[in-house]
Amino acid sequence: MKKSLVLAMAMALGVTASAYAANPFSDVPAGHWAYDAVNKLAAEGVVDGYPDGTYGGDKLMTRYEMAQIVAKAMAKGANVDKLAAEFADELDSLGVRVANLEKKADNVKITGQIRMSYRDTDVDKHDGKGLSQGRLRTRLFVNGAINEDWTYTGRFENNQYLDDNKGTDDVELNWAYVTGKVGGVKVEAGRQDFTNVGGTVIDTRGDGIKLAYGKDVKVYGWALKGSDDLAQVEAKPAEKIEFEEGLTSDDRVYVAGVSAKMGVVDAAVNYYKVDTEYDQDIYEIAAGWEFMDDLTLKGAWYNGDVSDSNGDDNGWMVGLNYAGAKASKVGSWGAYVNYMDRPWNTVIYPTLASYTSVPETLATDVDGDGYKGIEAGANLTLAKNIVAGVKYYNLDSREGDANTETIWSEVIFTF
């Protein structure tokens, strides 16, 4: 056994040699460099000598013999994680689970996603000029356990645009938040996504906090501020077509709501308070009914009011959804279709704005007062962790003559 291993094992046990009787090994006399360490290990029953009363410290030992010593030290509560990692296979063969090591190894988990997508948009409002874009998005997710009740989540992202060979070598940290509980209240705090069910009102990133209490009946609230380096195009009321690059660090959004799960019916009522250049209040009532296995009918009503806006206050949507592709299940698939009629007063930054040219195109029609039309899509798991999808949008301005038609296709690889 190496000198360093003897000393390290003895120190890990955290006991003193003076607490024990004289050294039982004749070949390790008092004054020997390993005397104290060997005495500690022998007294704890971690090491045994040979029948002739010798320790045999100069003899070579097999990895299994060393693994037995490590196992005995672990049973005594010694902190020998590095040795346990080195001899993990031998310990496993001996039937010893390295529980603490396994737990620590699970403290940090890194996963990833690569999405290849192509968007083709036909925009009548811009002299029939189409818009197209190929994109390669790479994301790395970092999940770590802080303790039994709190975790950390981070996400790094890079984007490359294939149609014009433009991209960036920059990697952006656009998630960085903690999740835990205070009493019975779930807390998520930091930089994260803020998305209502279906992303029909808001789907954006920001810095803030989410609170939720309950299970089948849940009460929740959000408070978030925009971030200049996370800016996205933001929808504005029709009379205020001065599109900014998303929620800036001066902008605030507050959300309060309650949701309930009642058998095959889900329902939610939400209130959104938007404090930007324009004061905006939005009320949402949404429900879903799974009337057949994996087949859900959903609908929502919205009422919105924006300062200095004469636009329509009421909007609605109805949709039908079937199942959905599961990355772990080859051949699984899903499909959906929605019809919507949405005044600008009832949206902040919906999910569809990331896939189509809304709001940039329809909103340029100042009299358009929002959009209406069809959204449909389907996805299929081609192989384990490989999912292909397609989305189709055909949207008109509610009052004007603008139209935008988009086909979005993608393949997502997860690892």
N, C-alpha and C positions, 0 to 999 in steps of 0.2 A: 504494500500500500504506500502511496506517495505521502510524504510528510505533510503537504498542504491539505490532502484529503483527511488525514487523521485530525489535524488541528481544526479544520473547518467543521467536521462532524461533531467534534467535542464542543466547540463554541456554539454550534447550533442548538445543542441540548441545554446550554445555559446553566450548567451546574459547576461546582468547584470540587477539585480533587480532595480537598481536606475533609470532605464530608464522608469519605469512604475509607475502607480498611486498606491495608498495605496491598501493593500491586501483586496480583496472583501469578504473574508471568516471570519466570526466571531469567528470560533473555531480555527483559526490559527493566534493568535495575534503576534505583533512584539515581537521578542525575542524567539519565538518558534523555535526549531531546524530546522523545515522545512519551515520557513517563506520565506526566499529568493528563495528557489527552487520552492515552490508552486506558489509564485508570478510570477516567470518567466513562468511557465507552463500555468498558467491562462491567462497571458497577451498574450501569443502566441496562445491561443485557443486550447491548447492540452488537458487540463483538465477542467471539469465543476463541479460546486458544486451542492448542492441540492436546491430546490425551497425556502427553509427556510433560505438561505444565509450561510449555513454551507458547509464545505469541506468534512467532514466525513472520515478523514484519518484513523480512527481506525476501520472502517468497512471493512469487507471482500468483495472482488470483485470477480466476475467470470472471467474465462480465456477470455471470449468474451469481457467483459468490458475492461480488460487489453489490449486485441488485438486492440480495438478501439483507446485507447490512443497511442499505438505503431504506428498505421496507421496514426494518426494525426501528430505525431512527424516526421515520415518519409516524410509526405507531406511538412513539414517545412524544410526538408533537414537535419534533425538530423542524426548522425551516430549511429544507434541503431541496427547494424547487429546481435549482440548476442541475443537481445530481439526478433528481427524479426525471427531468427532461432528457438527460443523457441516456438513462437506463430505462426509458419508458417501455420499450419493447420487451425487455427482460422482465420488468415488473408486471406487465400485462400477462406474460406467460406464467408468471407465478400467481396470477389471480389477484394482484394488487392494483386497485384503481387509484390513479393519481387524481383524486377528487379536486384538491385545491389547485393543482396545475391545470386541470381541465376547466375549472371555473375561471381562472385567470386568462387562459387562452381564449375564452369566449367573451372576455371583457370588451374586446375591440373586434369588430367584424367589418370587412371591406367588401362591397359588392359594386357592380358596375352595369352600365347600360349604354349601348350604342344604337342610335336611331338614324337611319338613312331615309330621307324624305324628299318628295318632289311636289311642288305646288304649281298648278297651272290655273290662272285666273283670267277670265274674259270680262272686261270692264267697259260697258257701253258709255259711261259718263265721260271717259277720257278718249273720245274720238275712236272708239273701238280698239284702243291700244290694250294689248294683253300684258299680263304680268306673270313671270315664271321664276321659280327659284328652286335650286337643288341645295340640299343642306345635309351636313354630317355633324351630328351632335353627340358628344361623348360626355358621360357623367360618371363620377365615382362617388359612392355613398360611404360614409364612415359612421358606424354606430358603436357607441361605447357605453358600458355600464359604469355609472358613477358610484352607486351603491345599490342596495336592494330595492330602493324606491325611485331612483332617478337615473335617467339615461341622457346621453348626448347624441345629436344627429348633425352631421355635416354633409354638404354636397358640393363637389367641385365640377365645373362645367367648362367645356371648350366647344366652339362652333366654327365650322368651315363651310363656306358657301361655294358649291361646285360649279354653278353656272358661269360665274365670272372669275373663278379661281381666287376669290377673296376669302380671307379668313383671318384668324389671329392666333398667335402662339400663346396669348394670355389665357390663363386658367382662372376662372372666377369662383370664389367661394360664395355661393348664393343661398345656401342654407347653413345656419349655425344656431341651433337652439337646444334647449334642455326640456325634458318631459318628466313630470313627476306628479306627486299628490301632496296636497296640504290638507290634512283632515280627509274629507271625502271628495275634495275638489281636485279635478285633474287640471294641471297647469302645463302649458307649452309656451315658453318664453324665448324670444330671440328673433333672428332673421329666418323667415319661413314663408310658405305659401298660405294665402288666405283665399279660400274658395268656398262658395256656398254650394249646396247640392246641385250637381249638374253644371256648375259654373255659369248659371244663367244671368246672374247679377254682377258677380265679381270673381275674378280668377287672376290674382296678381301676387307678387312677392312684396314683402315689406318687413319692417322691424316692429315687433310688438308682442302682444300676449294674448293667449286664448285661455279661457276658463270654462269648465264644464262640470256639471254635477248631475248625477243620475245615470240610469241605464235605459230601461224601456221608455221612461219619460225623462227627458234630459233638458236642463236649463243651461244656457251657455251665453258667453259674451266675448267679444273681440275688441281690442283697441290696437290700431296700427298706424304707423306713419310711413309715408313714402321714403324712398331713398334715391338720391340723384344718380347713383351708379347702378340702380336696378330699374331705371326708367323704361316705361313701355308706352306705346301710343294709347291715349286714354280717350274714351268717348266723351263728347260734350253735347249739351243741348243744341238743338238745331239753330237757335238764334245766336249761338256762341261758338261758331266754327273757327276757333282759334286753337287748333289742336296742339297740345303740349306733349312733351315726351314723358307721359305717364305721371304717376304720383311722385311729386318731388318731396324733398325733406321738409317742406313747409306744409304739406298736405296731411290730413288726418281722416281716418275712417273709423267709426264706432258701430258695432253690431250687437244686438241683443235678440235672443230667440229662444223658442222652446220647440222640441220635437217629441214625437210619440210614436212608438211601434205597437200596433194593436193587431196582432195576428198577421194577416196578409196585407194589412194597410199601414203605410207610413205617412206621417203628416208633419208639417213644420210651419211655424209662423215666425217671420223675421222682420226686424226693423233695422234700417241702415241710416246712419247719420254721416253725411259726407261734408267735411269742412275743408274745402279747397278755395280756389278763386270764386267758386259758385257754391252757395249753400244748397244742399240737396238732401231730401228726405225720401226714402223708399220703403214701402210696405210690401211684404211678400207672403202669400199663402200658397203652399205647395203640398201635393199629396201623390202617393203612388199606390196602386192596387195590383198585387200579383194574383190575377184571377185564374191563371193556369200555371203549371210548373214552369218556372223560368220566363214567363211571359207577363210583363208588367205594363199597365196603362198608367200614365202619369200626366199631371196637369198642374198649372200654376197661374195665379192672378197677381198682378203687380199694380201698385199705385205709386206714382212718383211726383214730387214737386221740386222744382228748381227755381231759385230766385231769378226774377226778371225773364222768365220763360213763359211764352204763350202756347207752348206745345201741349199735346194731348197728355193726360195724366194717367190713363189706364192702359195696361198691356196684358197679354196672356200668351200661354203656350200649351200645347197638348202633344203627347208623344206616345209611342209604343216601343218597348224594348224587349229583345229576346236574349237571355243569357249573356254570354261574353266569353271571349277566348281566355283560357288559363294557360300561362306560359309553361306550367309543369305538365299539362295534359295535351298530348299530341292529338290533333283532330278536333279539339274543342273550338267552338265558334260563337259568334254573336252578331246581332244586327239591330239597328234602331232607325226610327224615322220620327222627326219632330216638325211641327208647324208652329211658327211664332209670329206674333204681331207686337213689336216692341218700340214704343216711343223712346226717344233719347232720355226723357225724364226718368225712365225706369231701369236704366243700366249705369254701371260704373265702368267696368272693363270685363265683359263676358269672355268666356273661353273661346268662342268662335272668332273673336277678333285676332287671335293668334294664328288661325288657320286660313282665314279669308282676308280680303282687303278691306273688310269692315273694321273700323269705322272710316278709314281714310277716304274711300271712294263714295259711298252713299252719303256720308256726312258733308261732302263738298256741295251737295245739292241742299242749299240752305233751307229750302221749303220742304225738304224731305221728311222732317220730323220723325226720324228713326227708320226702322227697317221691318220688313215682313217677308216670309217665305219659308222654304223647306231646307231642312238639314237631315241628311241620311248617312248611314255608314255601316260598315261590317268589318269584322276581323276574324282571323283564323290562325291557329297555332300550327305552323308547318312542321316544326320539329321541336324537341324540348328546348325551351327558352328562346325560341325564334317565332315571333308573331308578326304577321303581315296584316295591314289594315288599309282601308280606303274610306274617305269622307267626301261627301258631295254637298255643296251649298248653292242654292239659287235664291238670291235675295233681291227685293225691290225696295226702293225708298217708299215710305208709307204715303206720301203725298205728291212727290215729284215723279220724274221719269227715269231716274237712275236705276241701273241693274248691275249686279255683279254675280258671276257664276264661277265657282271654284271646284276643282277636283284635287284632292290631297291624297297622296299615297305614301306609305311608309313600311319599313321593315325594322323591327326592334329586336335587338339581341341583348339578352341579360346574362350576367355571369357573376 
